[in-house]
Amino acid sequence: MPTKARATAATGPAQAREDIISAQALSTLSAGAVSAMSAVGAAVLKRHKQAMAKKPEWFWHIFAKCEAKAARIAEQAARAPQACGDAAFIESYARNLPKLMAAALKAHEKALRD
């Protein structure tokens, strides 16, 4: 269930950083949610192939941060009183990850120009 993922990610001894999703956090999600996260992540990667080719290490770092933030936002959405658990989680994650990546890439390009 998505509601357990944040607590697991924040308290796991092997994972002190909050900018990536831990294996423990992923294990608390349903198989459908993990599958949907993978599909959305693959679509985002496919869309930003050029940025990934330019600076792969930086890109993967930013992708991990955006992925973790999208998961946190989605988890909050899944906890809403009228939410439908995994469906709300998946919908929110799919809506936020592409936006977060686009904003991060745009900010990076702007910083390089300035």
Helices and strands as residue ranges (DSSP letters): H 2-11, H 23-27, H 31-47, H 49-54, H 56-78, H 86-113
